[in-house]
Every structure is written in C-alpha cells, then in structure tokens.
C-alpha cells in the first residue's frame, strides 16, 4: 500500500540548528532530527537526502556526508512523498510524514524504547538494587533515592512501567509499615494519614499497604473529577 502527498522537508523545522560551515554525517543528521541513524539511512535510500558524498568510514565501509549548505537547501524544498509500506519500515515512514495507524504505533513504540533506554542509563541496575536494599532496611523511599544518586521521580517513574521493579519496591516497602500488616488500620486512610496527637501518637505511614490505599483513593478522585 502506498500513497503520495506534498509536505515540507523533514529538515525544515531544524533549519535554524544547521551550521552552513559544518559537515554532517548520518549520525549528526540523526542527532539533529532526534532519530536513530538507521532511520536517516532509510531517508537516504528513500531519496529525501540527495546530494551526499560517500566517504570511507574510519571503522570500515563508507558513510554519507553533507555540507551544512546542502542541508539548508534541502530544508527549503517541499517534498512529494510516496509512503510505500511494502518497501520501508513504519518507523521510517513516520519520520518522513506518514501518520497512518501503523506508523503512529511504530513511532510510539520507538519513542517508548528510546525513553526506556535512557531511563536504564540514568537509573542503573546497581542503583535500583541499592534503592531496594535501603528501603528494605526501613529507609524512606525519598531518602533511599537520594543515597543511590537518583530522584524520587525516577524511582516511581520506573515502577510505573517496570512491573518487576514495582513488585520488588512494594515488597521492600512493607518494612516502612508503621502499624504492621495485621493491624486493622493498615491500608486505610487513618493509617496513611497517621495521628500526631492523642494518647498514642504515631506518624503517617508510607508502607506498601497504606501507599496502595492512597493509589486507589487517587484513582477514584480522578475518576470522579472526570
């Protein structure tokens, strides 16, 4: 299946970032456009980046290069693109403008994988293990994150999409329980809020049970607001 439509060149939105005096390789163009080098190579094959010179690569093989002036000229040219789904990958076709359901899904998958790869780099296996060990030793999650060199947002952000890490964090979080799992107020509003006054004062609980109560309550609140 293919279809044809005129549109601005993919470089058009990035023209102000192109230095006319510089030389651009596939990797530099990929960094400019925020895409994988393989997608830029697909654009070359697709005819969207004509005029390159082919030079030997230091690691063997050959590489395409363009001058900044060439890229600026290309950025000004509207292109008429035929989206050939039999010939090119959906991720590449999204990059050159196709917005069909298949290409949108491929772009979402690629973006999600890129974000998760970055998250892996910024919050390593060793750091995750340190957070879990600290929490299991009764260290509050925010303090454990700081000691591991990450942010609280990174910890809970990882737990939102990494089911395995979320389960381990919940298991470690039981150590933070103020009341104990068998107490009637565990996993309740009263347990979560605590009681700083009275004859038997106790702090707010951030153990797994009370955090689960709070998550459920927040979901209900959002549902009611919607």
C-alpha positions in Angstrom: 0.0 0.0 0.0 1.3 3.5 -0.8 0.0 7.0 -1.1 1.5 10.3 -2.2 1.3 13.7 -0.6 3.3 17.0 -0.7 4.8 18.3 2.6 7.6 20.3 4.0 11.0 18.6 4.0 11.8 16.8 7.3 14.7 19.2 7.8 12.5 22.3 7.6 11.8 22.5 11.3 15.5 22.2 12.1 17.0 24.7 9.6 17.9 27.2 12.4 20.1 24.5 14.0 22.1 23.7 10.9 25.5 25.3 10.6 26.3 26.0 6.9 30.0 25.7 7.6 29.8 22.2 9.1 30.0 18.8 7.6 27.2 16.4 8.6 27.4 12.6 8.7 24.3 10.3 9.1 24.9 10.2 12.8 25.0 14.0 13.0 21.8 14.3 11.0 20.2 11.7 13.2 21.1 13.7 16.3 19.8 16.9 14.7 16.4 15.2 13.9 16.2 13.2 17.1 16.0 9.8 15.4 18.0 6.6 15.0 20.8 6.6 12.4 19.1 3.7 10.7 16.1 5.9 10.1 18.3 8.6 8.5 19.9 5.9 6.3 16.3 4.9 5.3 15.7 8.6 4.4 18.8 8.5 2.2 17.5 5.4 0.4 14.1 7.0 0.2 15.6 9.9 -1.7 14.9 12.6 0.9 18.6 13.4 1.5 20.1 13.5 -2.0 23.5 15.0 -3.0 25.6 13.4 -0.3 29.2 12.4 -0.9 30.3 8.9 0.1 33.5 8.8 2.1 35.4 5.9 3.7 34.5 5.3 7.3 37.3 5.1 9.9 35.9 1.8 11.1 35.5 0.4 7.6 32.8 0.7 5.0 31.5 4.0 3.6 29.4 6.8 5.1 27.3 9.6 3.6 28.2 13.2 4.3 26.6 16.5 3.5 27.7 20.1 3.9 25.5 22.3 6.1 24.7 24.4 3.0 23.4 21.3 1.2 21.1 20.5 4.1 19.8 24.1 4.3 19.0 24.0 0.6 17.1 20.7 1.1 15.3 22.1 4.1 13.7 24.7 1.9 12.4 22.2 -0.7 8.9 20.8 -0.3 8.9 17.1 -1.0 6.3 14.9 -2.6 6.5 11.7 -0.6 5.1 8.3 -1.6 4.6 6.2 1.5 5.5 2.7 0.4 4.7 0.5 3.3 5.9 -2.6 1.5 9.4 -1.2 0.9 10.1 0.9 4.1 9.7 0.4 7.8 6.8 2.1 9.6 9.2 4.0 11.9 11.0 5.5 8.9 7.7 6.4 7.1 6.5 8.2 10.3 9.7 10.2 10.2 9.0 11.4 6.7 5.4 12.3 7.5 3.1 9.3 7.3 0.5 9.4 10.1 -1.4 6.2 9.5 -2.3 4.0 12.5 0.5 1.5 11.8 3.2 4.3 11.5 1.9 6.1 14.6 2.1 2.8 16.6 5.6 2.2 15.3 6.7 5.7 16.3 5.1 5.3 19.8 7.0 2.0 20.2 10.3 3.5 19.1 9.9 6.6 21.3 9.0 4.4 24.3 12.0 2.2 23.8 14.3 5.2 23.5 12.9 6.7 26.7 13.4 3.4 28.5 16.9 3.0 27.2 17.7 6.5 28.6 16.0 5.6 31.9 18.1 2.5 32.1 21.2 4.6 31.6 20.2 7.2 34.2 18.9 4.7 36.8 21.2 1.6 36.6 20.7 -1.9 37.8 23.1 -1.2 40.7 21.3 1.9 41.7 17.9 0.1 41.6 19.4 -2.6 43.8 20.7 -0.1 46.3 17.3 1.7 46.5 15.6 -1.6 47.2 18.1 -2.7 49.8 17.8 0.7 51.6 14.0 0.6 51.6 14.0 -3.0 52.8 16.2 -1.7 55.7 13.5 0.8 56.7 14.9 3.8 54.8 12.1 6.1 53.4 12.0 5.9 49.6 12.9 9.6 49.1 16.0 9.2 51.3 16.9 5.9 49.6 16.7 7.5 46.2 19.0 10.4 47.3 21.5 8.0 48.7 21.5 6.0 45.5 22.1 9.2 43.5 18.7 9.3 41.7 15.4 11.3 42.2 12.2 10.1 43.7 10.6 10.7 40.3 13.0 8.3 38.7 12.2 5.6 41.3 8.4 5.9 40.9 8.6 6.6 37.2 10.5 3.3 36.7 7.9 1.5 38.9 5.1 2.8 36.6 6.3 0.7 33.6 8.7 -1.9 35.1 6.4 -4.4 36.8 9.2 -6.4 38.2 10.8 -3.4 39.8 7.4 -2.2 41.1 6.8 -5.6 42.8 10.2 -5.5 44.4 9.7 -2.0 45.6 6.3 -2.9 47.1 7.9 -5.9 48.9 10.7 -3.8 50.3 8.2 -1.0 51.2 6.5 -3.3 53.8 9.5 -2.5 56.1 8.2 1.1 56.3 4.8 0.0 57.8 4.1 1.9 61.0 1.3 -0.3 62.3 2.1 -3.8 61.0 0.2 -5.7 58.3 -2.2 -7.3 60.7 -3.4 -4.1 62.3 -7.0 -3.2 61.3 -5.9 0.3 60.3 -3.2 -0.9 57.9 -4.1 0.0 54.3 -6.6 2.6 55.4 -7.0 6.4 55.3 -6.2 6.5 59.1 -3.0 4.6 58.6 -1.8 6.7 55.7 -2.5 10.0 57.5 -1.2 9.0 60.9 -2.1 10.6 64.2 0.4 13.1 65.6 -1.8 13.9 68.6 -3.6 12.0 71.3 -2.6 9.4 73.9 -0.9 7.1 71.3 0.6 9.4 68.6 2.1 7.8 65.5 3.5 9.1 62.2 1.9 8.9 58.9 2.5 5.5 57.3 4.3 5.2 53.9 4.5 1.4 54.0 3.2 -0.6 51.0 -0.3 -1.2 52.3 -1.0 2.5 53.0 0.6 3.5 49.8 -1.7 1.1 47.9 -4.7 2.6 49.7 -3.6 6.1 48.6 -3.1 5.0 45.0 -6.6 3.6 44.9 -8.1 6.7 46.5 -6.3 8.9 44.0 -7.7 6.8 41.1 -11.2 7.3 42.5 -10.7 11.0 42.9 -9.5 11.3 39.3 -12.5 9.3 38.1 -14.9 11.4 40.0 -13.4 14.6 38.6 -13.6 13.3 35.1 
